[in-house]
């Protein structure tokens, strides 16, 4: 099942509860299939929030055939290296450092598919980034994967 289908099932449950689905990933670990949901809300997400969300969603996902006998649901906060999966994430985190990978090279930048720099914002469907004092414009529709980069002290 693809992530868009998961979003369509999960978001209507999470949003009235005050949570945002940041990302959803299917993984396989030790022969088990895991659906890992990254959930956030204003002020952050606690372990208790994750447990509550898991209880709310588990039956729905089993009934819809997302989770089977050898499948497990994990709910987590997005963490310090938070995935950026929506245009609104790039707007919200302008001024922060991000790592972005595109599905194919951006024509203006040769063979380059990886970008790490400061998010300046979003303009005309492109994430504007500053990398080594140069501006890069990465089309949102080419972004395959993106996340914040924690720069601890």
MDAnalysis code that builds the backbone (N, CA, C; Angstrom):
import MDAnalysis as mda
import numpy as np

u = mda.Universe.empty(459, n_residues=153, atom_resindex=np.repeat(np.arange(153), 3), trajectory=True)
u.add_TopologyAttr("name", ["N", "CA", "C"] * 153)
u.add_TopologyAttr("resid", np.arange(1, 154))
u.add_TopologyAttr("resname", ["UNK", "UNK", "UNK", "UNK", "UNK", "UNK", "UNK", "UNK", "UNK", "UNK", "UNK", "UNK", "UNK", "UNK", "UNK", "UNK", "UNK", "UNK", "UNK", "UNK", "UNK", "UNK", "UNK", "UNK", "UNK", "UNK", "UNK", "UNK", "UNK", "UNK", "UNK", "UNK", "UNK", "UNK", "UNK", "UNK", "UNK", "UNK", "UNK", "UNK", "UNK", "UNK", "UNK", "UNK", "UNK", "UNK", "UNK", "UNK", "UNK", "UNK", "UNK", "UNK", "UNK", "UNK", "UNK", "UNK", "UNK", "UNK", "UNK", "UNK", "UNK", "UNK", "UNK", "UNK", "UNK", "UNK", "UNK", "UNK", "UNK", "UNK", "UNK", "UNK", "UNK", "UNK", "UNK", "UNK", "UNK", "UNK", "UNK", "UNK", "UNK", "UNK", "UNK", "UNK", "UNK", "UNK", "UNK", "UNK", "UNK", "UNK", "UNK", "UNK", "UNK", "UNK", "UNK", "UNK", "UNK", "UNK", "UNK", "UNK", "UNK", "UNK", "UNK", "UNK", "UNK", "UNK", "UNK", "UNK", "UNK", "UNK", "UNK", "UNK", "UNK", "UNK", "UNK", "UNK", "UNK", "UNK", "UNK", "UNK", "UNK", "UNK", "UNK", "UNK", "UNK", "UNK", "UNK", "UNK", "UNK", "UNK", "UNK", "UNK", "UNK", "UNK", "UNK", "UNK", "UNK", "UNK", "UNK", "UNK", "UNK", "UNK", "UNK", "UNK", "UNK", "UNK", "UNK", "UNK", "UNK", "UNK", "UNK", "UNK", "UNK"])
u.atoms.positions = np.array([
    [0.849, -1.177, 0.000],
    [0.000, 0.000, 0.000],
    [0.892, 1.237, 0.000],
    [0.513, 2.237, -0.757],
    [1.379, 3.412, -0.839],
    [1.064, 4.435, 0.249],
    [1.989, 5.350, 0.417],
    [1.914, 6.336, 1.499],
    [0.716, 7.276, 1.318],
    [0.329, 7.561, 0.075],
    [-0.838, 8.444, -0.141],
    [-2.098, 7.822, 0.454],
    [-2.257, 6.509, 0.295],
    [-3.410, 5.806, 0.855],
    [-3.376, 5.865, 2.382],
    [-2.197, 5.674, 2.956],
    [-2.041, 5.763, 4.413],
    [-2.460, 7.153, 4.891],
    [-1.958, 8.184, 4.197],
    [-2.324, 9.567, 4.559],
    [-3.839, 9.754, 4.539],
    [-4.487, 9.237, 3.493],
    [-5.936, 9.430, 3.364],
    [-6.707, 8.742, 4.489],
    [-6.148, 7.682, 5.045],
    [-6.792, 6.985, 6.165],
    [-6.488, 7.648, 7.509],
    [-5.249, 8.068, 7.683],
    [-4.763, 8.509, 8.987],
    [-5.036, 9.989, 9.269],
    [-4.860, 10.849, 8.281],
    [-4.996, 12.287, 8.527],
    [-6.368, 12.695, 9.061],
    [-7.481, 12.126, 8.562],
    [-8.790, 12.516, 9.118],
    [-8.964, 12.142, 10.601],
    [-8.191, 11.185, 11.078],
    [-8.235, 10.808, 12.494],
    [-7.332, 11.733, 13.310],
    [-6.153, 12.034, 12.786],
    [-5.173, 12.828, 13.525],
    [-5.525, 14.306, 13.630],
    [-6.001, 14.891, 12.541],
    [-6.217, 16.334, 12.521],
    [-7.189, 16.828, 13.588],
    [-8.347, 16.169, 13.816],
    [-9.225, 16.635, 14.894],
    [-8.598, 16.492, 16.291],
    [-7.609, 15.617, 16.399],
    [-6.907, 15.423, 17.667],
    [-5.798, 16.466, 17.855],
    [-5.540, 17.278, 16.801],
    [-4.523, 18.315, 16.878],
    [-3.138, 17.886, 16.418],
    [-3.045, 16.766, 15.688],
    [-1.758, 16.245, 15.237],
    [-1.628, 16.332, 13.725],
    [-0.394, 16.362, 13.270],
    [-0.081, 16.343, 11.846],
    [0.706, 15.076, 11.539],
    [0.334, 14.401, 10.462],
    [1.132, 13.280, 9.976],
    [2.279, 13.881, 9.167],
    [3.497, 13.752, 9.691],
    [4.671, 14.312, 9.037],
    [5.155, 13.380, 7.936],
    [5.201, 12.078, 8.242],
    [5.698, 11.111, 7.269],
    [5.199, 9.724, 7.644],
    [5.161, 8.847, 6.665],
    [4.795, 7.438, 6.875],
    [5.752, 6.597, 6.052],
    [6.297, 5.547, 6.677],
    [7.267, 4.688, 5.990],
    [6.990, 3.230, 6.311],
    [7.118, 2.380, 5.292],
    [7.079, 0.936, 5.494],
    [8.520, 0.439, 5.569],
    [8.817, -0.369, 6.582],
    [10.147, -0.941, 6.768],
    [10.004, -2.424, 7.047],
    [11.073, -3.167, 6.862],
    [11.100, -4.563, 7.273],
    [12.288, -4.751, 8.201],
    [12.002, -5.235, 9.403],
    [13.054, -5.491, 10.394],
    [12.792, -6.849, 11.031],
    [13.801, -7.709, 11.020],
    [13.691, -9.046, 11.617],
    [12.471, -9.818, 11.100],
    [12.202, -9.711, 9.816],
    [11.104, -10.437, 9.211],
    [9.723, -9.846, 9.464],
    [9.669, -8.754, 10.210],
    [8.385, -8.086, 10.475],
    [8.262, -6.853, 9.597],
    [7.066, -6.629, 9.123],
    [6.783, -5.418, 8.361],
    [6.316, -4.357, 9.353],
    [6.910, -3.177, 9.275],
    [6.604, -2.096, 10.204],
    [6.076, -0.903, 9.425],
    [4.949, -0.371, 9.889],
    [4.469, 0.909, 9.395],
    [4.847, 1.926, 10.458],
    [5.774, 2.811, 10.122],
    [6.229, 3.825, 11.069],
    [5.632, 5.163, 10.666],
    [4.856, 5.729, 11.587],
    [4.243, 7.032, 11.372],
    [4.976, 8.071, 12.212],
    [5.334, 9.176, 11.590],
    [5.950, 10.289, 12.304],
    [4.876, 11.360, 12.463],
    [4.582, 11.690, 13.719],
    [3.461, 12.563, 14.036],
    [3.961, 13.726, 14.889],
    [3.421, 14.908, 14.648],
    [3.825, 16.074, 15.424],
    [2.623, 16.953, 15.706],
    [2.817, 17.873, 16.649],
    [1.824, 18.894, 16.944],
    [2.563, 20.084, 17.517],
    [1.870, 21.206, 17.574],
    [2.451, 22.408, 18.158],
    [2.887, 22.096, 19.583],
    [4.119, 22.396, 19.923],
    [4.629, 22.098, 21.256],
    [5.302, 20.741, 21.363],
    [5.239, 19.928, 20.307],
    [5.926, 18.638, 20.300],
    [5.020, 17.468, 20.656],
    [5.555, 16.296, 20.456],
    [4.821, 15.048, 20.673],
    [5.521, 14.232, 21.759],
    [4.754, 13.753, 22.725],
    [5.307, 12.961, 23.827],
    [5.115, 11.470, 23.564],
    [5.742, 10.652, 24.395],
    [5.560, 9.202, 24.319],
    [4.087, 8.866, 24.555],
    [3.462, 9.547, 25.502],
    [2.033, 9.336, 25.772],
    [1.174, 9.647, 24.562],
    [1.524, 10.709, 23.842],
    [0.796, 11.051, 22.606],
    [0.918, 9.915, 21.599],
    [2.124, 9.378, 21.452],
    [2.364, 8.302, 20.484],
    [1.547, 7.058, 20.838],
    [1.492, 6.731, 22.129],
    [0.702, 5.576, 22.575],
    [-0.779, 5.784, 22.282],
    [-1.277, 6.971, 22.566],
    [-2.693, 7.293, 22.332],
    [-3.035, 7.209, 20.838],
    [-2.180, 7.765, 20.014],
    [-2.399, 7.742, 18.566],
    [-2.370, 6.305, 18.055],
    [-1.433, 5.521, 18.547],
    [-1.320, 4.120, 18.141],
    [-2.624, 3.378, 18.451],
    [-3.160, 3.582, 19.641],
    [-4.431, 2.928, 20.008],
    [-5.569, 3.379, 19.097],
    [-5.590, 4.657, 18.764],
    [-6.649, 5.197, 17.900],
    [-6.593, 4.632, 16.484],
    [-5.383, 4.389, 15.979],
    [-5.216, 4.022, 14.572],
    [-5.117, 2.526, 14.301],
    [-4.689, 1.748, 15.278],
    [-4.388, 0.335, 15.032],
    [-5.563, -0.440, 14.439],
    [-6.741, -0.326, 15.028],
    [-7.900, -1.074, 14.526],
    [-8.273, -0.630, 13.110],
    [-8.289, 0.679, 12.884],
    [-8.602, 1.213, 11.553],
    [-7.648, 0.629, 10.510],
    [-6.361, 0.632, 10.801],
    [-5.372, 0.143, 9.843],
    [-5.462, -1.366, 9.637],
    [-5.872, -2.105, 10.668],
    [-6.087, -3.555, 10.508],
    [-7.299, -3.810, 9.623],
    [-8.405, -3.107, 9.882],
    [-9.637, -3.273, 9.105],
    [-9.398, -2.918, 7.632],
    [-8.602, -1.894, 7.397],
    [-8.335, -1.446, 6.023],
    [-7.279, -2.307, 5.321],
    [-6.733, -3.296, 6.011],
    [-5.769, -4.201, 5.403],
    [-4.353, -3.662, 5.317],
    [-4.085, -2.563, 6.024],
    [-2.742, -1.993, 6.026],
    [-1.828, -2.827, 6.917],
    [-2.350, -3.223, 8.064],
    [-1.594, -4.047, 9.011],
    [-2.141, -5.461, 8.968],
    [-1.245, -6.413, 8.843],
    [-1.645, -7.816, 8.834],
    [-1.053, -8.536, 10.031],
    [-1.077, -9.858, 9.962],
    [-0.603, -10.699, 11.063],
    [0.874, -10.451, 11.387],
    [1.685, -10.219, 10.368],
    [3.124, -10.026, 10.582],
    [3.513, -8.548, 10.467],
    [2.565, -7.655, 10.751],
    [2.813, -6.219, 10.643],
    [2.649, -5.550, 11.991],
    [3.370, -4.451, 12.152],
    [3.367, -3.710, 13.398],
    [3.256, -2.224, 13.081],
    [2.533, -1.503, 13.924],
    [2.430, -0.048, 13.813],
    [3.340, 0.580, 14.850],
    [4.153, 1.529, 14.427],
    [4.964, 2.322, 15.343],
    [4.653, 3.784, 15.102],
    [4.392, 4.510, 16.173],
    [4.137, 5.945, 16.084],
    [5.272, 6.646, 16.813],
    [5.836, 7.662, 16.172],
    [7.009, 8.331, 16.710],
    [6.919, 9.828, 16.455],
    [7.638, 10.602, 17.257],
    [7.801, 12.024, 16.949],
    [8.821, 12.124, 15.821],
    [8.827, 13.216, 15.074],
    [9.753, 13.321, 13.950],
    [11.216, 13.482, 14.352],
    [11.499, 13.880, 15.581],
    [12.876, 14.000, 16.048],
    [13.585, 15.232, 15.513],
    [14.863, 15.332, 15.865],
    [15.658, 16.503, 15.490],
    [15.975, 16.547, 14.006],
    [16.047, 15.377, 13.360],
    [16.301, 15.324, 11.916],
    [14.982, 15.109, 11.179],
    [14.012, 15.882, 11.569],
    [12.635, 15.808, 11.106],
    [12.525, 15.739, 9.580],
    [11.753, 14.776, 9.066],
    [11.509, 14.728, 7.621],
    [10.722, 15.966, 7.164],
    [11.006, 16.421, 5.986],
    [10.279, 17.530, 5.358],
    [9.559, 16.939, 4.163],
    [8.248, 16.804, 4.255],
    [7.504, 16.078, 3.224],
    [6.454, 16.926, 2.515],
    [6.243, 18.153, 3.010],
    [5.214, 19.016, 2.425],
    [5.790, 20.413, 2.206],
    [5.204, 21.139, 1.278],
    [5.622, 22.516, 1.038],
    [5.576, 23.327, 2.335],
    [4.526, 23.118, 3.127],
    [4.373, 23.881, 4.374],
    [5.527, 23.638, 5.344],
    [6.158, 22.461, 5.293],
    [7.310, 22.191, 6.158],
    [8.492, 23.091, 5.792],
    [8.722, 23.281, 4.492],
    [9.829, 24.136, 4.063],
    [9.567, 25.598, 4.428],
    [8.304, 26.005, 4.397],
    [7.946, 27.365, 4.801],
    [8.155, 27.514, 6.310],
    [7.639, 26.573, 7.078],
    [7.725, 26.623, 8.542],
    [9.174, 26.633, 9.030],
    [10.050, 25.887, 8.357],
    [11.423, 25.748, 8.830],
    [12.419, 26.603, 8.048],
    [11.935, 27.668, 7.430],
    [12.840, 28.625, 6.780],
    [13.805, 29.141, 7.849],
    [15.076, 29.233, 7.463],
    [16.103, 29.658, 8.411],
    [16.837, 28.496, 9.052],
    [16.356, 27.272, 8.824],
    [16.994, 26.065, 9.354],
    [17.776, 25.376, 8.228],
    [18.703, 24.517, 8.620],
    [19.498, 23.761, 7.652],
    [18.780, 22.454, 7.309],
    [18.786, 22.130, 6.017],
    [18.148, 20.900, 5.549],
    [19.049, 20.179, 4.558],
    [18.843, 18.870, 4.469],
    [19.467, 18.042, 3.433],
    [18.348, 17.590, 2.507],
    [18.549, 17.791, 1.226],
    [17.522, 17.492, 0.222],
    [18.140, 16.617, -0.865],
    [17.419, 15.568, -1.254],
    [17.826, 14.705, -2.362],
    [16.712, 14.737, -3.401],
    [17.095, 14.918, -4.645],
    [16.108, 14.956, -5.724],
    [16.091, 13.622, -6.471],
    [14.978, 13.357, -7.137],
    [14.821, 12.106, -7.877],
    [15.665, 12.089, -9.148],
    [15.988, 13.252, -9.646],
    [16.880, 13.388, -10.798],
    [17.574, 14.740, -10.675],
    [18.672, 14.930, -11.391],
    [19.373, 16.211, -11.284],
    [18.485, 17.385, -11.715],
    [18.679, 18.510, -11.044],
    [18.003, 19.748, -11.434],
    [18.815, 20.318, -12.592],
    [18.149, 20.571, -13.724],
    [18.837, 20.977, -14.955],
    [19.863, 22.090, -14.741],
    [19.531, 23.086, -13.960],
    [20.401, 24.248, -13.775],
    [21.697, 23.931, -13.039],
    [21.767, 22.758, -12.385],
    [22.927, 22.465, -11.537],
    [23.691, 21.206, -11.966],
    [23.683, 20.897, -13.244],
    [24.437, 19.749, -13.756],
    [23.899, 18.427, -13.236],
    [24.790, 17.566, -12.743],
    [24.406, 16.233, -12.261],
    [24.001, 16.221, -10.787],
    [23.971, 17.348, -10.162],
    [23.752, 17.434, -8.723],
    [22.341, 16.986, -8.324],
    [22.285, 16.061, -7.331],
    [21.007, 15.587, -6.785],
    [20.913, 15.799, -5.272],
    [22.023, 16.187, -4.645],
    [22.052, 16.353, -3.189],
    [22.378, 17.799, -2.829],
    [21.594, 18.328, -1.897],
    [21.731, 19.718, -1.485],
    [21.666, 19.777, 0.037],
    [22.590, 20.517, 0.637],
    [22.554, 20.722, 2.080],
    [22.853, 22.193, 2.331],
    [21.875, 22.857, 2.916],
    [22.054, 24.275, 3.160],
    [20.871, 24.868, 3.894],
    [20.872, 26.173, 3.967],
    [19.853, 26.924, 4.689],
    [18.593, 27.073, 3.840],
    [17.460, 26.743, 4.419],
    [16.183, 26.948, 3.726],
    [15.860, 28.435, 3.800],
    [15.651, 29.054, 2.672],
    [15.272, 30.475, 2.624],
    [13.764, 30.653, 2.467],
    [13.087, 29.627, 1.940],
    [11.643, 29.710, 1.748],
    [11.213, 28.907, 0.538],
    [9.982, 29.165, 0.107],
    [9.433, 28.506, -1.074],
    [8.870, 29.583, -1.987],
    [9.255, 29.511, -3.259],
    [8.757, 30.453, -4.258],
    [8.431, 29.696, -5.534],
    [7.256, 29.910, -6.046],
    [6.837, 29.351, -7.330],
    [7.142, 27.861, -7.452],
    [6.778, 27.099, -6.408],
    [6.943, 25.651, -6.448],
    [8.370, 25.169, -6.286],
    [9.250, 26.048, -5.817],
    [10.652, 25.685, -5.631],
    [11.100, 26.027, -4.214],
    [11.885, 25.123, -3.623],
    [12.496, 25.412, -2.332],
    [13.750, 26.238, -2.620],
    [13.821, 27.398, -2.008],
    [14.973, 28.273, -2.176],
    [15.936, 27.983, -1.029],
    [17.164, 27.602, -1.384],
    [18.181, 27.257, -0.389],
    [19.433, 28.091, -0.627],
    [20.135, 28.351, 0.473],
    [21.438, 29.003, 0.371],
    [22.501, 27.975, 0.742],
    [23.406, 27.718, -0.208],
    [24.483, 26.755, -0.012],
    [25.783, 27.444, -0.402],
    [26.711, 27.543, 0.521],
    [27.993, 28.209, 0.271],
    [27.798, 29.596, -0.345],
    [26.883, 30.339, 0.243],
    [26.568, 31.729, -0.163],
    [26.010, 31.841, -1.584],
    [25.541, 30.728, -2.130],
    [24.890, 30.765, -3.447],
    [23.448, 30.302, -3.288],
    [22.575, 30.838, -4.121],
    [21.167, 30.461, -4.080],
    [20.906, 29.290, -5.025],
    [20.170, 28.316, -4.509],
    [19.729, 27.166, -5.295],
    [18.221, 27.103, -5.218],
    [17.586, 26.736, -6.320],
    [16.133, 26.586, -6.369],
    [15.832, 25.147, -6.775],
    [15.256, 24.415, -5.819],
    [14.994, 22.991, -6.027],
    [13.485, 22.793, -6.179],
    [13.020, 22.330, -7.336],
    [11.585, 22.133, -7.541],
    [11.007, 21.115, -6.546],
    [9.921, 21.481, -5.908],
    [9.268, 20.588, -4.938],
    [8.934, 19.240, -5.548],
    [8.501, 19.221, -6.804],
    [8.085, 17.957, -7.408],
    [9.259, 17.021, -7.720],
    [10.495, 17.506, -7.595],
    [11.662, 16.641, -7.792],
    [12.235, 16.125, -6.473],
    [11.741, 16.647, -5.350],
    [12.308, 16.247, -4.066],
    [11.848, 14.844, -3.715],
    [12.831, 13.958, -3.570],
    [12.576, 12.558, -3.224],
    [12.609, 12.368, -1.711],
    [13.525, 13.100, -1.060],
    [13.719, 12.951, 0.375],
    [14.323, 14.241, 0.906],
    [13.841, 14.679, 2.076],
    [14.397, 15.882, 2.693],
    [14.206, 15.796, 4.207],
    [15.157, 16.341, 4.931],
    [15.043, 16.376, 6.384],
    [15.872, 17.522, 6.951],
    [15.488, 17.961, 8.148],
    [16.276, 18.964, 8.841],
    [17.598, 18.344, 9.264],
    [18.607, 19.170, 9.359],
    [19.919, 18.738, 9.820],
    [20.154, 19.373, 11.182],
    [20.272, 18.553, 12.197],
    [20.511, 19.050, 13.555],
    [21.949, 19.518, 13.661],
    [22.095, 20.745, 14.077],
    [23.436, 21.311, 14.227],
    [23.646, 21.622, 15.699],
    [23.997, 20.581, 16.455],
    [24.197, 20.707, 17.901],
    [25.447, 21.483, 18.225],
    [25.501, 21.915, 19.449],
    [26.652, 22.728, 19.866],
    [27.618, 21.933, 20.653],
])
